[in-house]
C-alpha cells in the first residue's frame, strides 16, 4: 500500500516537473526567440485596420562551406500616417515628411490626403529608414504619427529573383507569396498576423509540437535553398553579358548537381529587383525555366544517341551512309551545311552534329521505342519545388509520320521546359538515371530544428553503359571540335553539346534566319560534379550556338573548377601531347 502511494507521488512529481520544463522552454521562445516581435508591437502605438506588423519566415542561400546567407528577410523601419482632423499645417508637415521620404510621397498626393477631414488615419509614406523615422518622430508634429513597420527585403536585389519570387497582396488584405519559392513555400513562410495577441497561456502552450524532434508537420519556419550565391552571381553576370552582346530576347542558365538534382544556380535575363516592384515589367515576374517551353535543337541528339545505344539497335562502332540530305514523308531533312560525309560511325553524329545521322538512329529505334524513351524523359513534370510548372509539347509523339520522329531526334518539333531538358540530359551524366531537381534542401522550424527534405525520387532511363558511351562521344567533341580543339582542358574531362534550333513563325513553319541557341555540358565527364545548361533566345546577327555560348560555358567551367577546387581527373601525355583520361 505504501509502495503504491510512493509510486503515485513520484508520478505526480514527474508530471509537475515535465509541466515546469514545458513552461520554461515556452517562456524562452516567447521572451528570447520572439522577444523582438513583442518589443516592436509595443513600440507601435497605432495599428491600422488589419493585423499590425508584417511577419514572414526567411529564405536562405547556402554557400559552398554550408553557411546560410539571407536571400529574403524582413526590413524594419517606419511608416508615416496623418490625422487630417488634427493636422494643423499641411505644408509644413509635408516639408518635414518629404525630407525623409521624398521617393514615396508627392506634394499633390499629400495635400489631397490632408484634405480628407472625415478620416482620422491616412498612411502617406512607407519604408522610411530607421534613423530618418526617429528624426521625424522627434519633431512631434501635431497630426503626424510615425509608426513601426516591417516589409519584405531581398538583400541580393536581382540575385536569383525569379526563383526566390515576390510577396504581394492576394484577394484579401494579407501579403502572400505570389511567385517562386515565396509562393511554393507560402504555408511555411507565412506567419499568423495575430500570433502575438493571443491569450498568454494559449501562447504559452501552443505549437508545443515545434519543440519536439519528430514535429514533421510544424508549418512555420524558414527555408534553406541549395543556391550558392557566388555561383549565382557569376551566372547572372555572364547571362546579362550574352543577352546584351547579341540583343537576345532572353538568356538563361541552370547549374545543377546531376547526382542529386540540387540546383546550384538558376538565372535568367532580363530579370528584376524584388525591392523595386513598381518599375518591374510583369512579364519577367514568372520563372521561364519551369513555365516556358522551347525547341532546343541539337542538344537533343545525345538523348537520341543514348536511346539507340540502350535499346541495342546501334553500337558506338555502327556506321551509316551520310548523304547530306534525305527525304522523309515528302519532307527534306539536311545536315546544317547540306554536305554528305559518306560512311561514318556513330561518334561523328555527335562530333559534327549531323541531323541526317540523328534521323537514321531514330529510324533504327522505330516509333514505338522512340516514343517510349521520350515519354519517359519528357512526359511528366519534373516535380521541382516551384509553382506553375508547365508541360512539354509532345503531340508529335502521338503521330505515325516518320518525319516527326526524325525531326524530334535532333530537337525540332518537340518543345520542353529548360528544367525538363537539364533533368533529361542529367540522366546521361548520372549513369542513366534521372533525379528530381529542387531548390530547397531543408526547412528550419521556429524551434531551431532543421528538417531536411526528401528529394530521393529517381527514374532509370538508360543503362550505365549506354550513358557512358554517349559521354565519351560528348567528351571527344570538347577535346577535338569545340573552338577547333582549343577548348580542351588537359587536367579535366568535359562533355558537351551545342544546339541551334530554328524559331517557329507561329504559322506552322520556321524562320530561316531566327534561332534558339542552347548548350549543355558536364564535368568531370565520368563522375560529374556539375551539369550546365545555357540558352539564348533569338540572338541577332549570329547563326550557331557555338558562336554565342561556347566561351560562356567554358568560362563557367573554369570558374567552378577553381571555386570548388574540383580535383583533376586526367593528365597530359608527355609523348603524344593529348589528354588521357584516367577514368576510361
VEXDREN-2710 file (C-alpha; in Angstrom, 1 decimal):
% VEXDREN-2710
k/r/px/py/pz
1/UNK/0.0/0.0/0.0
2/UNK/2.8/2.4/1.0
3/UNK/4.7/1.4/-2.2
4/UNK/1.7/2.3/-4.3
5/UNK/1.4/5.6/-2.5
6/UNK/5.1/6.4/-3.2
7/UNK/4.6/5.5/-6.9
8/UNK/1.7/7.9/-7.2
9/UNK/3.6/10.7/-5.5
10/UNK/6.5/10.1/-7.9
11/UNK/4.2/10.1/-10.9
12/UNK/2.6/13.4/-9.8
13/UNK/6.0/14.9/-9.2
14/UNK/7.2/13.8/-12.6
15/UNK/4.2/15.4/-14.2
16/UNK/4.8/18.6/-12.3
17/UNK/8.5/18.6/-13.4
18/UNK/7.5/17.9/-17.0
19/UNK/5.0/20.7/-17.0
20/UNK/7.5/23.1/-15.5
21/UNK/10.0/22.2/-18.2
22/UNK/7.5/22.9/-20.9
23/UNK/6.6/26.2/-19.3
24/UNK/10.3/27.2/-19.1
25/UNK/11.0/26.2/-22.6
26/UNK/8.0/28.0/-23.9
27/UNK/8.9/31.1/-21.9
28/UNK/12.3/31.0/-23.6
29/UNK/10.6/31.1/-27.0
30/UNK/8.3/34.0/-26.0
31/UNK/10.9/36.1/-24.3
32/UNK/14.0/35.3/-26.3
33/UNK/13.1/33.9/-29.7
34/UNK/10.1/36.2/-30.2
35/UNK/11.2/39.0/-27.9
36/UNK/12.0/41.4/-30.6
37/UNK/8.5/40.9/-32.1
38/UNK/6.8/41.8/-28.8
39/UNK/9.1/44.8/-28.4
40/UNK/8.2/46.1/-31.8
41/UNK/4.5/45.5/-31.2
42/UNK/4.8/47.6/-28.0
43/UNK/6.7/50.3/-29.9
44/UNK/3.9/50.6/-32.5
45/UNK/1.4/52.9/-30.9
46/UNK/-1.2/52.6/-33.6
47/UNK/-2.2/49.6/-35.7
48/UNK/-4.1/50.2/-38.9
49/UNK/-7.2/48.2/-39.6
50/UNK/-5.5/44.8/-40.2
51/UNK/-3.1/42.9/-38.1
52/UNK/-0.2/45.1/-37.2
53/UNK/3.4/44.3/-38.1
54/UNK/4.1/42.1/-41.1
55/UNK/5.9/38.9/-40.3
56/UNK/7.3/36.2/-42.5
57/UNK/10.0/33.5/-42.5
58/UNK/13.4/33.9/-44.1
59/UNK/14.8/32.3/-47.3
60/UNK/18.5/31.5/-47.3
61/UNK/21.2/30.8/-49.9
62/UNK/23.8/28.3/-48.9
63/UNK/27.5/28.9/-49.8
64/UNK/30.0/26.2/-50.6
65/UNK/31.0/26.0/-46.9
66/UNK/27.4/25.4/-45.8
67/UNK/27.0/28.9/-44.4
68/UNK/23.5/30.3/-44.8
69/UNK/23.2/33.8/-46.4
70/UNK/20.0/35.7/-46.4
71/UNK/18.1/35.8/-49.7
72/UNK/14.7/37.1/-48.4
73/UNK/14.2/38.6/-45.0
74/UNK/12.4/41.4/-43.2
75/UNK/13.5/45.0/-43.1
76/UNK/12.3/47.2/-40.2
77/UNK/11.7/50.9/-40.3
78/UNK/8.7/53.3/-40.1
79/UNK/5.6/54.3/-41.9
80/UNK/4.2/57.8/-41.7
81/UNK/0.5/58.4/-41.1
82/UNK/-1.5/61.6/-40.7
83/UNK/-4.8/62.6/-38.9
84/UNK/-6.4/65.1/-41.2
85/UNK/-8.6/66.3/-38.4
86/UNK/-5.7/67.4/-36.2
87/UNK/-3.1/68.3/-38.8
88/UNK/-2.6/72.0/-38.3
89/UNK/-0.1/73.0/-41.0
90/UNK/-0.2/70.6/-44.0
91/UNK/2.5/72.4/-45.9
92/UNK/5.0/72.4/-43.0
93/UNK/4.2/68.7/-42.3
94/UNK/4.8/67.8/-46.0
95/UNK/8.1/69.6/-46.0
96/UNK/9.2/67.6/-42.9
97/UNK/8.0/64.3/-44.2
98/UNK/9.3/64.8/-47.8
99/UNK/12.8/65.3/-46.2
100/UNK/12.9/61.7/-45.1
101/UNK/10.6/60.1/-47.7
102/UNK/10.8/62.1/-50.9
103/UNK/10.7/59.0/-53.0
104/UNK/7.3/57.7/-51.7
105/UNK/5.3/60.9/-51.1
106/UNK/4.5/63.7/-53.5
107/UNK/3.2/67.2/-52.7
108/UNK/-0.1/66.8/-54.5
109/UNK/-1.0/63.4/-53.1
110/UNK/-0.1/64.6/-49.5
111/UNK/-2.3/67.7/-49.8
112/UNK/-5.1/65.6/-51.1
113/UNK/-4.7/63.2/-48.2
114/UNK/-4.6/66.1/-45.7
115/UNK/-7.9/67.4/-47.1
116/UNK/-9.8/64.2/-46.1
117/UNK/-11.2/65.8/-43.0
118/UNK/-13.7/62.9/-42.4
119/UNK/-10.8/60.5/-41.7
120/UNK/-8.5/60.2/-38.7
121/UNK/-5.9/57.9/-40.2
122/UNK/-4.2/58.1/-43.6
123/UNK/-0.9/56.4/-44.4
124/UNK/1.3/58.8/-46.6
125/UNK/4.8/57.2/-46.6
126/UNK/6.2/53.7/-46.2
127/UNK/9.6/52.1/-45.7
128/UNK/11.2/55.1/-44.0
129/UNK/14.7/54.1/-42.7
130/UNK/15.1/53.8/-39.0
131/UNK/17.3/56.9/-38.4
132/UNK/15.1/59.2/-40.6
133/UNK/11.9/57.9/-39.0
134/UNK/13.2/58.5/-35.5
135/UNK/14.3/62.0/-36.5
136/UNK/10.8/62.8/-37.9
137/UNK/9.2/61.4/-34.8
138/UNK/11.4/63.6/-32.6
139/UNK/9.8/66.7/-34.3
140/UNK/6.4/65.7/-32.7
141/UNK/4.4/67.3/-35.4
142/UNK/0.7/67.5/-34.4
143/UNK/-1.4/65.2/-36.6
144/UNK/1.6/63.2/-37.8
145/UNK/2.3/59.7/-36.5
146/UNK/5.5/57.7/-37.1
147/UNK/4.8/54.0/-36.6
148/UNK/6.9/50.9/-36.7
149/UNK/6.7/48.9/-40.0
150/UNK/8.3/45.8/-41.4
151/UNK/8.4/44.8/-45.1
152/UNK/9.9/42.1/-47.3
153/UNK/13.5/42.8/-48.2
154/UNK/15.8/40.9/-50.7
155/UNK/19.4/41.7/-49.8
156/UNK/20.7/40.3/-53.1
157/UNK/18.5/42.6/-55.2
158/UNK/18.2/40.8/-58.6
159/UNK/20.1/37.7/-57.4
160/UNK/18.0/34.6/-58.3
161/UNK/15.0/36.9/-58.1
162/UNK/12.8/34.8/-60.4
163/UNK/13.5/31.7/-58.3
164/UNK/13.1/33.5/-54.9
165/UNK/9.9/35.2/-56.1
166/UNK/7.9/38.0/-54.5
167/UNK/5.1/38.7/-52.0
168/UNK/2.2/41.0/-52.6
169/UNK/-1.4/41.3/-51.6
170/UNK/-3.7/38.5/-52.5
171/UNK/-7.5/38.6/-52.8
172/UNK/-7.7/39.9/-49.2
173/UNK/-5.6/42.3/-47.3
174/UNK/-2.8/39.9/-46.5
175/UNK/0.6/39.7/-48.1
176/UNK/1.3/36.3/-49.5
177/UNK/3.8/34.6/-51.8
178/UNK/2.9/35.1/-55.5
179/UNK/5.8/33.7/-57.5
180/UNK/8.9/31.5/-57.0
181/UNK/9.8/30.0/-53.6
182/UNK/7.7/32.6/-51.9
183/UNK/4.6/31.1/-53.4
184/UNK/5.7/27.4/-53.3
185/UNK/6.5/27.5/-49.6
186/UNK/4.0/30.2/-48.6
187/UNK/2.5/27.8/-46.0
188/UNK/5.9/27.5/-44.3
189/UNK/6.9/31.2/-44.6
190/UNK/3.6/32.8/-43.6
191/UNK/3.0/33.8/-40.0
192/UNK/-0.3/34.3/-38.3
193/UNK/-0.8/38.1/-38.1
194/UNK/-2.4/37.9/-34.6
195/UNK/0.0/35.4/-33.1
196/UNK/1.4/37.9/-30.6
197/UNK/-2.0/39.0/-29.3
198/UNK/-3.0/35.5/-28.1
199/UNK/-4.0/34.9/-24.5
200/UNK/-0.7/34.4/-22.6
201/UNK/-1.4/30.8/-21.6
202/UNK/-2.8/30.0/-25.0
203/UNK/0.5/31.3/-26.5
204/UNK/2.5/29.5/-23.8
205/UNK/1.2/26.1/-24.7
206/UNK/0.5/26.5/-28.4
207/UNK/2.7/24.8/-31.0
208/UNK/4.3/22.6/-28.4
209/UNK/5.0/20.2/-31.2
210/UNK/7.6/22.6/-32.6
211/UNK/9.7/21.8/-29.6
212/UNK/9.8/18.1/-30.4
213/UNK/12.3/16.4/-32.8
214/UNK/9.5/14.5/-34.5
215/UNK/7.3/17.5/-35.2
216/UNK/7.4/16.9/-39.0
217/UNK/4.1/18.7/-39.6
218/UNK/5.0/22.0/-37.9
219/UNK/4.3/24.6/-40.6
220/UNK/6.0/27.8/-39.6
221/UNK/9.8/28.1/-40.4
222/UNK/12.5/29.4/-42.7
223/UNK/13.6/27.6/-45.9
224/UNK/17.2/26.8/-46.8
225/UNK/18.0/26.7/-50.5
226/UNK/20.7/24.9/-52.5
227/UNK/21.6/28.1/-54.4
228/UNK/25.2/29.1/-54.0
229/UNK/25.3/32.9/-54.0
230/UNK/28.8/33.3/-55.6
231/UNK/28.0/30.9/-58.4
232/UNK/24.6/32.6/-58.9
233/UNK/26.3/36.0/-59.1
234/UNK/28.7/34.7/-61.8
235/UNK/25.9/33.0/-63.8
236/UNK/23.7/36.2/-63.7
237/UNK/26.6/38.3/-64.8
238/UNK/27.5/36.0/-67.7
239/UNK/23.9/35.7/-68.9
240/UNK/23.5/39.5/-68.9
241/UNK/26.6/39.8/-71.0
242/UNK/25.4/37.3/-73.5
243/UNK/22.0/38.9/-73.8
244/UNK/23.3/42.4/-74.3
245/UNK/26.0/41.3/-76.7
246/UNK/23.6/39.6/-79.1
247/UNK/20.5/41.6/-78.3
248/UNK/18.6/38.4/-77.5
249/UNK/15.0/38.4/-76.2
250/UNK/16.1/36.3/-73.2
251/UNK/19.0/34.3/-72.0
252/UNK/19.0/31.7/-69.2
253/UNK/21.2/29.1/-67.5
254/UNK/21.0/26.3/-64.9
255/UNK/23.8/24.8/-62.9
256/UNK/22.8/21.5/-61.2
257/UNK/24.4/18.6/-59.4
258/UNK/23.3/15.7/-61.7
259/UNK/23.5/13.1/-59.0
260/UNK/21.2/14.8/-56.5
261/UNK/19.2/17.3/-58.5
262/UNK/20.3/20.2/-56.3
263/UNK/20.1/23.5/-58.2
264/UNK/23.3/25.4/-57.6
265/UNK/22.4/28.4/-59.7
266/UNK/19.3/29.4/-61.7
267/UNK/19.4/32.6/-63.7
268/UNK/17.6/34.4/-66.5
269/UNK/18.0/37.8/-68.1
270/UNK/16.1/40.2/-68.2
271/UNK/15.3/39.9/-64.5
272/UNK/14.1/42.3/-61.8
273/UNK/14.8/43.6/-58.3
274/UNK/12.2/42.4/-55.8
275/UNK/12.8/45.5/-53.7
276/UNK/11.6/47.8/-56.5
277/UNK/8.4/46.2/-58.0
278/UNK/7.0/49.5/-59.2
279/UNK/9.4/49.6/-62.1
280/UNK/9.1/45.8/-63.0
281/UNK/7.7/44.6/-66.3
282/UNK/5.1/41.9/-65.2
283/UNK/6.3/39.6/-68.0
284/UNK/9.6/38.9/-66.1
285/UNK/8.0/38.0/-62.8
286/UNK/7.4/34.4/-63.8
287/UNK/10.1/31.7/-63.9
288/UNK/10.9/30.8/-67.6
289/UNK/12.7/27.6/-66.5
290/UNK/9.5/25.9/-65.5
291/UNK/6.8/27.9/-67.3
292/UNK/8.2/28.3/-70.9
293/UNK/8.9/25.6/-73.5
294/UNK/11.4/25.7/-76.3
295/UNK/12.6/23.6/-79.2
296/UNK/16.2/23.1/-78.1
297/UNK/17.8/21.8/-81.2
298/UNK/20.9/19.6/-81.3
299/UNK/21.4/19.1/-77.6
300/UNK/18.6/16.6/-78.0
301/UNK/21.0/14.4/-80.1
302/UNK/22.8/12.9/-77.1
303/UNK/19.4/11.7/-75.8
304/UNK/18.6/10.1/-79.2
305/UNK/22.0/8.5/-79.3
306/UNK/21.7/7.1/-75.8
307/UNK/18.3/5.7/-76.6
308/UNK/19.6/3.9/-79.6
309/UNK/22.6/2.5/-77.6
310/UNK/20.4/1.5/-74.7
311/UNK/17.9/-0.3/-77.0
312/UNK/20.7/-2.2/-78.7
313/UNK/19.8/-1.0/-82.2
314/UNK/23.2/0.6/-82.6
315/UNK/26.7/0.4/-81.0
316/UNK/29.5/3.0/-81.0
317/UNK/31.0/1.2/-83.9
318/UNK/27.9/1.1/-86.0
319/UNK/28.2/3.0/-89.3
320/UNK/25.7/4.6/-91.7
321/UNK/26.0/6.3/-95.1
322/UNK/25.5/10.1/-94.6
323/UNK/24.2/11.6/-97.8
324/UNK/23.9/15.2/-96.5
325/UNK/20.1/15.3/-97.1
326/UNK/17.3/12.8/-97.1
327/UNK/13.6/12.9/-97.9
328/UNK/11.2/11.5/-95.3
329/UNK/7.4/11.6/-95.7
330/UNK/7.9/14.0/-98.7
331/UNK/9.9/16.4/-96.5
332/UNK/13.6/17.1/-96.7
333/UNK/16.0/16.8/-93.8
334/UNK/19.5/18.1/-94.2
335/UNK/22.7/18.5/-92.2
336/UNK/23.4/22.0/-91.1
337/UNK/25.8/22.5/-94.1
338/UNK/23.9/20.2/-96.5
339/UNK/27.2/18.2/-97.0
340/UNK/27.5/14.4/-97.2
341/UNK/30.0/12.6/-95.0
342/UNK/29.8/9.2/-96.6
343/UNK/30.1/6.0/-94.4
344/UNK/30.9/7.1/-90.9
345/UNK/30.5/5.8/-87.3
346/UNK/28.0/7.0/-84.6
347/UNK/30.7/9.2/-83.0
348/UNK/30.5/11.6/-85.9
349/UNK/26.8/12.3/-85.4
350/UNK/27.7/14.0/-82.1
351/UNK/31.1/15.3/-83.2
352/UNK/29.7/17.0/-86.3
353/UNK/26.1/17.5/-85.1
354/UNK/24.6/15.7/-88.1
355/UNK/20.8/15.8/-88.5
356/UNK/20.8/13.0/-91.0
357/UNK/22.6/10.8/-88.6
358/UNK/20.2/11.5/-85.7
359/UNK/17.3/10.8/-88.1
360/UNK/19.0/7.5/-89.0
361/UNK/19.2/6.5/-85.4
362/UNK/15.5/7.4/-84.9
363/UNK/14.6/5.1/-87.8
364/UNK/16.6/2.3/-86.3
365/UNK/14.8/2.7/-83.0
366/UNK/11.4/2.6/-84.5
367/UNK/8.5/4.7/-83.5
368/UNK/7.3/2.6/-80.5
369/UNK/10.7/2.6/-78.8
370/UNK/11.4/6.2/-79.6
371/UNK/8.0/7.1/-78.1
372/UNK/8.8/5.1/-75.0
373/UNK/12.1/6.8/-74.3
374/UNK/11.0/10.3/-75.0
375/UNK/7.7/9.9/-73.0
376/UNK/9.8/8.7/-70.0
377/UNK/12.2/11.7/-70.5
378/UNK/9.6/14.4/-71.0
379/UNK/6.1/13.1/-70.5
380/UNK/5.8/14.2/-66.9
381/UNK/6.6/17.3/-64.9
382/UNK/9.9/17.2/-63.0
383/UNK/8.3/17.9/-59.6
384/UNK/10.7/20.8/-59.0
385/UNK/9.6/22.9/-56.0
386/UNK/8.5/25.9/-58.0
387/UNK/4.9/26.9/-58.9
388/UNK/3.3/26.9/-62.3
389/UNK/5.5/24.2/-63.8
390/UNK/4.4/23.6/-67.4
391/UNK/4.1/20.5/-69.6
392/UNK/6.2/19.6/-72.6
393/UNK/4.6/19.8/-76.1
394/UNK/4.8/16.2/-77.2
395/UNK/1.9/15.9/-79.7
396/UNK/4.3/14.7/-82.5
397/UNK/4.9/11.5/-80.4
398/UNK/1.3/10.5/-81.0
399/UNK/1.6/10.7/-84.8
400/UNK/2.7/7.9/-87.1
401/UNK/4.6/10.1/-89.7
402/UNK/8.2/9.1/-89.5
403/UNK/9.3/12.7/-90.4
404/UNK/8.0/13.9/-87.0
405/UNK/10.2/11.4/-85.2
406/UNK/13.2/12.3/-87.3
407/UNK/12.7/16.0/-86.5
408/UNK/12.4/15.3/-82.8
409/UNK/15.6/13.3/-82.9
410/UNK/17.6/16.5/-83.4
411/UNK/15.4/18.8/-81.3
412/UNK/12.8/20.2/-83.6
413/UNK/9.1/19.6/-83.4
414/UNK/9.3/18.9/-79.7
415/UNK/9.2/21.7/-77.1
416/UNK/10.2/21.2/-73.4
417/UNK/10.9/23.4/-70.4
418/UNK/14.6/24.1/-69.6
419/UNK/14.2/22.2/-66.3
420/UNK/12.9/19.2/-68.1
421/UNK/15.8/19.4/-70.6
422/UNK/18.5/19.5/-67.9
423/UNK/16.9/16.7/-66.0
424/UNK/16.8/14.5/-69.1
425/UNK/20.4/15.3/-70.1
426/UNK/21.4/14.8/-66.5
427/UNK/20.5/11.2/-66.9
428/UNK/23.5/10.8/-69.3
429/UNK/25.7/12.4/-66.7
430/UNK/24.3/10.3/-63.9
431/UNK/24.7/6.8/-65.3
432/UNK/21.3/6.7/-67.0
433/UNK/19.2/7.8/-64.0
434/UNK/17.1/11.0/-63.9
435/UNK/16.9/12.8/-60.5
436/UNK/14.4/15.3/-59.1
437/UNK/15.6/18.9/-59.5
438/UNK/15.0/21.1/-56.4
439/UNK/15.9/24.4/-54.9
440/UNK/15.2/23.9/-51.1
441/UNK/17.2/21.4/-49.1
442/UNK/15.7/22.0/-45.6
443/UNK/13.1/23.7/-43.5
444/UNK/14.3/25.3/-40.3
445/UNK/11.5/25.3/-37.8
446/UNK/10.9/28.1/-35.3
447/UNK/12.0/25.7/-32.6
448/UNK/15.5/25.7/-34.2
449/UNK/15.1/22.2/-35.6
450/UNK/16.2/21.8/-39.2
451/UNK/14.3/19.2/-41.2
452/UNK/15.9/18.0/-44.4
453/UNK/13.6/17.4/-47.4
454/UNK/13.5/14.2/-49.3
455/UNK/14.4/14.5/-53.0
456/UNK/15.4/10.9/-53.5
457/UNK/13.0/10.1/-56.3
458/UNK/14.9/8.6/-59.2
459/UNK/13.8/7.5/-62.7
460/UNK/16.0/4.9/-64.5
461/UNK/16.0/5.7/-68.2
462/UNK/19.2/4.3/-69.8
463/UNK/21.8/1.6/-68.9
464/UNK/25.0/2.9/-67.3
465/UNK/26.9/1.5/-70.3
466/UNK/24.8/3.4/-72.9
467/UNK/25.2/6.7/-70.8
468/UNK/28.9/6.2/-70.7
469/UNK/29.2/5.6/-74.4
470/UNK/27.4/8.8/-75.2
471/UNK/29.5/10.6/-72.6
472/UNK/32.7/9.5/-74.4
473/UNK/31.3/11.0/-77.7
474/UNK/30.4/14.3/-75.9
475/UNK/33.9/14.4/-74.3
476/UNK/35.5/13.9/-77.7
477/UNK/33.5/16.8/-79.0
478/UNK/35.1/19.1/-76.4
479/UNK/38.6/17.7/-76.9
480/UNK/38.6/17.7/-80.7
481/UNK/36.0/20.1/-82.1
482/UNK/34.9/22.8/-79.6
483/UNK/36.7/26.0/-80.5
484/UNK/38.7/24.0/-83.0
485/UNK/40.2/21.8/-80.3
486/UNK/41.4/24.8/-78.2
487/UNK/38.7/24.2/-75.5
488/UNK/40.4/21.0/-74.2
489/UNK/41.4/21.1/-70.5
490/UNK/44.4/18.9/-70.1
491/UNK/43.6/18.1/-66.4
492/UNK/39.8/17.8/-66.7
493/UNK/37.4/15.8/-68.9
494/UNK/34.4/17.8/-70.0
495/UNK/31.4/16.5/-72.0
496/UNK/29.3/18.9/-74.0
497/UNK/27.0/19.5/-77.0
498/UNK/25.7/22.6/-78.7
499/UNK/22.3/23.2/-80.1
500/UNK/20.8/25.5/-82.8
501/UNK/17.1/25.4/-83.5
502/UNK/15.1/27.4/-85.9
503/UNK/12.4/29.5/-84.2
504/UNK/8.8/28.8/-85.1
505/UNK/7.0/31.5/-87.1
506/UNK/3.6/31.0/-85.4
507/UNK/2.0/29.6/-88.6
508/UNK/3.2/26.1/-88.5
509/UNK/6.6/26.8/-90.1
510/UNK/10.1/28.1/-89.1
511/UNK/12.0/31.2/-89.7
512/UNK/15.1/30.9/-92.0
513/UNK/17.1/33.5/-90.0
514/UNK/16.0/33.4/-86.4
515/UNK/17.3/30.8/-83.9
516/UNK/17.2/29.5/-80.4
517/UNK/20.7/28.6/-79.2
518/UNK/21.4/26.1/-76.4
519/UNK/24.5/24.5/-74.8
520/UNK/24.8/21.6/-72.4
521/UNK/27.9/20.2/-70.7
522/UNK/29.0/18.4/-67.5
523/UNK/32.3/17.7/-65.8
524/UNK/34.3/15.7/-64.8
525/UNK/32.9/13.6/-67.7
526/UNK/32.8/10.3/-65.9
527/UNK/31.9/11.4/-62.3
528/UNK/30.2/14.8/-62.8
529/UNK/30.0/17.4/-60.1
530/UNK/28.0/19.8/-62.2
531/UNK/25.9/19.9/-65.3
532/UNK/25.3/23.3/-67.0
533/UNK/22.5/24.2/-69.4
534/UNK/22.7/27.6/-71.2
535/UNK/20.4/29.1/-73.8
536/UNK/19.8/32.4/-75.6
537/UNK/16.6/33.2/-77.5
538/UNK/16.7/34.9/-80.8
539/UNK/20.2/36.3/-80.8
540/UNK/20.8/38.9/-83.5
541/UNK/23.3/38.6/-86.5
542/UNK/24.6/35.2/-85.5
543/UNK/23.5/31.7/-86.5
544/UNK/25.1/29.0/-84.4
545/UNK/25.2/28.3/-80.7
546/UNK/29.0/27.6/-81.0
547/UNK/29.4/31.3/-81.7
548/UNK/27.2/32.6/-78.8
549/UNK/27.6/30.2/-75.9
550/UNK/30.9/28.3/-76.2
551/UNK/33.0/30.8/-74.4
552/UNK/30.4/31.5/-71.6
553/UNK/30.2/27.7/-70.9
554/UNK/34.0/27.3/-70.8
555/UNK/34.4/30.3/-68.5
556/UNK/31.8/28.9/-66.1
557/UNK/33.6/25.5/-66.2
558/UNK/37.0/27.1/-65.3
559/UNK/35.3/29.3/-62.6
560/UNK/33.6/26.2/-61.0
561/UNK/36.8/24.2/-61.1
562/UNK/38.7/26.9/-59.3
563/UNK/35.9/27.9/-56.9
564/UNK/35.2/24.4/-55.7
565/UNK/38.7/23.1/-56.2
566/UNK/37.5/20.2/-58.3
567/UNK/40.4/17.7/-58.4
568/UNK/41.7/16.8/-61.9
569/UNK/40.6/13.5/-63.4
570/UNK/43.2/13.2/-66.1
571/UNK/46.8/14.2/-67.0
572/UNK/48.7/15.2/-70.1
573/UNK/50.5/12.5/-72.0
574/UNK/54.1/13.6/-72.4
575/UNK/54.6/11.6/-75.6
576/UNK/51.5/12.5/-77.6
577/UNK/50.6/15.8/-76.1
578/UNK/47.0/14.8/-75.9
579/UNK/44.7/14.4/-72.9
580/UNK/44.4/10.9/-71.4
581/UNK/41.5/10.2/-69.1
582/UNK/42.3/8.1/-66.1
583/UNK/38.6/7.3/-65.8
584/UNK/38.5/5.4/-69.1
END
